[in-house]
Amino acid sequence: MPPRPSVAPSLFSDPSPLKSEKSVWINAHCDGGARGNPGPAGYGALIQDDQGMVLAELSEFLGIRTNNYAEYSGLLACLQYAIDHHHPRLRVVSDSELMVKQIQGKYKVNSPDLKPLWQEARNRIAKLEAFEISHALRHKNKDADRLANEAMDRGMKRPHAPGQPAPPPLKATPYPTKSGTPPDPYAKADTMLRGFTKDGVVHLLGGATLPDGVFVKIIRE
């Protein structure tokens, strides 16, 4: 079995088109997570050929990010792997319904945090001969989930040499856009978000998410 490379592609790639004589599909399961949302984040992905042979395991710590940012980073890593290794046909499975439906065009991308990532994903997809993405429940995405958690574990442990001072606390890394880090939507306690309730669960519009431990007040419109 060939070695499984660890790939950490940059989020923004060379726009040159993909050229390859390969016509078989490769398949990727990707996942991303953040412990705190935003918090220490990472993505993981398992890439296999059409016969199920593992081609690569991707796993990368992202710093302090949101869960949705990590999900998109996993997708971008899979796309970049396909481009770099000249695989023009890629199927992706993710347990992020939001990301899958945004890529499929079923949901709008209103979040300023996600728009550049969505656009970069579209740019990379355009380089492929064929692309498919589908949603699966978390229990069908176990390998990618494991790799994402391994990435978060590595980033949070950050071992240092005996006798040396511990490294400083993790800090949020800026978004790769010219405008810098987007504003934190939860910076003010009175931030208002629009959504609806169904079966006792709050659903926010526009792909917004709430960090753990936040108290909300529901106002009927």
Stockholm file with secondary structure:
# STOCKHOLM 1.0

chainA/1-221         MPPRPSVAPSLFSDPSPLKSEKSVWINAHCDGGARGNPGPAGYGALIQDDQGMVLAELSEFLGIRTNNYAEYSGLLACLQYAIDHHHPRLRVVSDSELMVKQIQGKYKVNSPDLKPLWQEARNRIAKLEAFEISHALRHKNKDADRLANEAMDRGMKRPHAPGQPAPPPLKATPYPTKSGTPPDPYAKADTMLRGFTKDGVVHLLGGATLPDGVFVKIIRE
#=GR chainA/1-221 SS CCCCCCCCCCSSCCCCCCCCSCCSEEEEEEEEEESSSSEEEEEEEEEEETTSCEEEEEEEEEEEECHHHHHHHHHHHHHHHHHHTTCCEEEEEESCHHHHHHHTTSSCCCCTTTHHHHHHHHHHHTTSSEEEEEECCGGGCHHHHHHHHHHHHHHHHCCCCTTSCCCCCCCBCCCSSTTCSCCCTTSSTTCCCCEEEETTEEEEGGGCCCCTTCCCCCCCC
#=GC SS_cons         CCCCCCCCCCSSCCCCCCCCSCCSEEEEEEEEEESSSSEEEEEEEEEEETTSCEEEEEEEEEEEECHHHHHHHHHHHHHHHHHHTTCCEEEEEESCHHHHHHHTTSSCCCCTTTHHHHHHHHHHHTTSSEEEEEECCGGGCHHHHHHHHHHHHHHHHCCCCTTSCCCCCCCBCCCSSTTCSCCCTTSSTTCCCCEEEETTEEEEGGGCCCCTTCCCCCCCC
//
